[in-house]
Amino acid sequence: MRAATVTNEIPAIPGVLLAGGLARRMGGGDKPMRQIGGRTLLERVIARLKPQCNGLVLNANGDPARFAGFMLPVISDGVAGFPGPLAGVLAGLDWAAANRPDVAWVLSAAADCPFLPRDLVARLHRSRTEQNAQLAVAASGGQSHPVIGLWSVALREELRHALVVEDIRQVDRWTARYPLATVTWPTEPFDPFFNANTVDDIAAAERLAELDDG
């Protein structure tokens, strides 16, 4: 009899790109539509995650037609009042439950992080599996990035209760309830989780794009 083979094969994991923020520090508008190096932030995020994920969806509120050129399903928050990224994560989990019953995990990523690691999904999945965790999040430079991680579809009703009934808004406050794997990436030659929150950040991202594209 042949021994069972242990495999590190990654299961089907769709990704939800979180673009539901209000971009107040940039004067409003769709932050992921800002350009660096001739491409929008969102284009760069899609390019990084499309090879890693089994399909992508975009979480954004308002008229979805403005994102038509990206050819992605656009899903809005199911919880009113712009309650933050947890609502976007929940929207992604609800979408997966309704449209992809074959998947157990969903990746979330901020749509304003143009330099995401090319091994993001693989490392998060491996660490979550090794640690038998229910969630996995990315970290760099001694800082956790809780909106960039793997989420169990099975937790979606608990997340809904936390948002609607308990009024929880902070991502790390909710994730602290569960076994959590934190995966750290190096910050050289630059932090792969750099995100563009301000006009100055866009200028910095232009310089980083030259390194990244080079």
C-alpha positions as CSV (number, residue, x, y, z in Angstrom):
1,M,0.0,0.0,0.0
2,R,1.3,3.4,-0.9
3,A,1.7,6.0,1.8
4,A,-0.5,9.0,1.8
5,T,1.1,12.1,0.2
6,V,1.2,15.3,2.1
7,T,0.6,18.3,-0.3
8,N,0.9,22.0,0.1
9,E,-1.6,22.6,-2.7
10,I,-3.5,25.9,-2.2
11,P,-7.3,25.5,-2.3
12,A,-9.5,27.8,-4.4
13,I,-9.4,31.2,-2.7
14,P,-11.2,34.1,-4.3
15,G,-10.1,37.6,-3.4
16,V,-12.2,40.7,-2.4
17,L,-10.6,44.1,-3.1
18,L,-11.7,46.6,-0.5
19,A,-12.4,49.9,-2.2
20,G,-15.4,51.0,0.0
21,G,-13.6,53.8,1.9
22,L,-14.4,57.5,1.7
23,A,-10.8,58.7,1.0
24,R,-11.3,61.7,3.2
25,R,-7.6,62.4,3.4
26,M,-7.5,62.8,-0.3
27,G,-10.5,65.0,-0.5
28,G,-12.9,62.2,-1.3
29,G,-13.4,60.2,-4.5
30,D,-12.2,56.7,-5.4
31,K,-8.7,56.4,-4.1
32,P,-7.9,53.2,-6.0
33,M,-8.5,55.1,-9.2
34,R,-5.5,57.4,-8.6
35,Q,-2.6,56.7,-10.9
36,I,1.0,55.9,-10.3
37,G,3.4,55.1,-13.0
38,G,0.7,55.4,-15.7
39,R,-1.5,52.8,-14.0
40,T,-4.2,53.1,-11.4
41,L,-3.7,51.7,-7.9
42,L,-6.5,49.3,-8.6
43,E,-4.9,48.0,-11.8
44,R,-1.7,47.3,-9.9
45,V,-3.6,45.5,-7.1
46,I,-5.5,43.3,-9.7
47,A,-2.2,42.5,-11.5
48,R,-0.7,41.3,-8.2
49,L,-3.6,39.2,-7.0
50,K,-5.2,37.8,-10.2
51,P,-2.5,35.1,-10.5
52,Q,-2.8,34.2,-6.8
53,C,-6.6,34.1,-6.4
54,N,-9.4,32.0,-7.8
55,G,-11.3,35.0,-9.1
56,L,-11.6,38.6,-7.8
57,V,-14.5,40.8,-6.7
58,L,-14.5,44.5,-5.9
59,N,-16.1,45.9,-2.8
60,A,-17.2,49.4,-3.5
61,N,-20.3,51.5,-2.7
62,G,-22.2,53.8,-5.0
63,D,-22.6,53.4,-8.8
64,P,-20.7,50.3,-9.8
65,A,-20.6,51.5,-13.5
66,R,-17.5,53.6,-12.7
67,F,-15.6,50.3,-12.4
68,A,-17.0,48.6,-15.5
69,G,-13.6,48.7,-17.3
70,F,-12.1,46.3,-14.8
71,M,-14.5,43.5,-15.7
72,L,-15.0,42.4,-12.0
73,P,-18.1,41.8,-10.1
74,V,-18.8,44.8,-7.8
75,I,-20.4,44.2,-4.5
76,S,-21.5,46.9,-2.0
77,D,-21.5,46.8,1.8
78,G,-24.5,44.9,3.2
79,V,-24.3,47.0,6.4
80,A,-25.4,50.6,6.1
81,G,-23.5,53.7,7.2
82,F,-19.9,52.9,5.9
83,P,-18.9,50.9,9.0
84,G,-15.4,50.3,7.7
85,P,-13.4,47.4,6.1
86,L,-15.1,44.7,8.2
87,A,-18.3,45.5,6.2
88,G,-16.4,44.9,3.0
89,V,-15.0,41.7,4.3
90,L,-18.5,40.5,5.2
91,A,-19.7,41.5,1.7
92,G,-17.0,39.3,0.3
93,L,-17.9,36.4,2.5
94,D,-21.6,36.7,1.6
95,W,-20.7,36.8,-2.1
96,A,-18.6,33.7,-1.7
97,A,-21.4,31.9,0.2
98,A,-23.9,32.7,-2.5
99,N,-21.7,32.3,-5.6
100,R,-18.8,30.1,-4.7
101,P,-20.1,27.4,-2.3
102,D,-17.0,25.4,-3.2
103,V,-14.7,27.8,-1.3
104,A,-14.0,27.9,2.4
105,W,-11.7,30.9,2.5
106,V,-11.6,34.4,1.0
107,L,-8.6,36.7,0.8
108,S,-9.2,40.4,1.5
109,A,-6.8,43.2,0.4
110,A,-6.9,46.9,0.3
111,A,-7.4,48.3,-3.2
112,D,-4.9,51.1,-2.4
113,C,-1.9,48.8,-1.8
114,P,-0.2,48.6,-5.2
115,F,2.9,46.6,-4.2
116,L,1.3,43.5,-2.6
117,P,3.6,40.4,-2.3
118,R,3.4,37.9,-5.1
119,D,3.4,35.1,-2.5
120,L,0.7,36.7,-0.3
121,V,-1.9,33.9,-0.7
122,A,0.5,31.1,-0.5
123,R,2.2,32.2,2.7
124,L,-1.0,33.2,4.4
125,H,-2.6,29.8,3.6
126,R,0.5,27.9,4.7
127,S,0.8,29.6,8.0
128,R,-2.9,29.3,8.7
129,T,-2.8,25.6,8.0
130,E,0.4,25.0,10.0
131,Q,-1.0,26.9,13.0
132,N,-4.5,25.5,12.6
133,A,-5.8,29.1,12.8
134,Q,-9.2,30.4,11.7
135,L,-7.8,33.6,10.3
136,A,-4.5,34.8,8.9
137,V,-3.3,38.4,8.5
138,A,-0.2,40.0,7.0
139,A,2.4,42.1,8.8
140,S,5.5,44.1,8.1
141,G,7.9,46.4,10.0
142,G,6.4,45.4,13.3
143,Q,2.9,46.4,12.2
144,S,-0.1,44.1,11.5
145,H,-2.2,44.8,8.4
146,P,-5.5,43.3,9.5
147,V,-7.5,44.1,6.3
148,I,-5.1,42.0,4.3
149,G,-5.7,38.4,5.2
150,L,-7.6,35.1,4.9
151,W,-11.1,34.8,6.3
152,S,-13.2,31.8,6.9
153,V,-16.6,31.9,5.1
154,A,-17.9,29.9,8.1
155,L,-17.5,32.9,10.3
156,R,-19.6,35.3,8.3
157,E,-22.7,35.2,10.6
158,E,-20.5,35.8,13.6
159,L,-19.0,38.8,11.8
160,R,-22.4,40.1,10.9
161,H,-23.5,39.9,14.5
162,A,-20.4,41.8,15.6
163,L,-21.0,44.5,13.1
164,V,-24.8,44.9,13.4
165,V,-25.5,44.0,17.0
166,E,-22.2,44.8,18.8
167,D,-21.2,47.8,16.6
168,I,-17.7,46.6,16.3
169,R,-15.7,48.5,13.8
170,Q,-12.0,47.8,14.5
171,V,-10.8,44.8,12.5
172,D,-8.2,43.7,15.1
173,R,-10.8,43.8,17.9
174,W,-12.8,41.2,16.1
175,T,-10.0,39.0,14.9
176,A,-8.7,38.8,18.5
177,R,-11.5,36.5,19.2
178,Y,-10.1,33.7,17.0
179,P,-6.9,31.7,16.6
180,L,-4.9,34.0,14.3
181,A,-1.8,33.4,12.2
182,T,0.3,36.5,11.6
183,V,2.7,36.4,8.6
184,T,5.5,38.9,8.4
185,W,7.1,40.1,5.2
186,P,10.4,42.1,4.9
187,T,10.3,45.8,4.3
188,E,13.3,45.9,1.9
189,P,13.7,47.2,-0.7
190,F,10.3,48.6,0.3
191,D,7.2,47.7,2.3
192,P,5.0,45.6,0.1
193,F,2.0,46.8,2.2
194,F,2.6,50.5,1.5
195,N,-0.8,52.1,1.0
196,A,-1.7,55.4,-0.5
197,N,-3.8,57.4,2.0
198,T,-2.7,61.0,1.2
199,V,-1.6,63.1,-1.8
200,D,2.0,62.8,-0.4
201,D,1.6,59.0,-0.4
202,I,0.8,59.1,-4.1
203,A,4.1,61.0,-4.7
204,A,6.0,58.4,-2.7
205,A,4.2,55.6,-4.6
206,E,5.4,57.1,-7.9
207,R,9.0,56.7,-6.7
208,L,8.4,53.1,-5.4
209,A,6.7,52.2,-8.7
210,E,10.0,52.9,-10.5
211,L,11.7,50.4,-8.3
212,D,8.9,47.8,-8.5
213,D,8.5,48.1,-12.3
214,G,12.3,48.0,-12.8
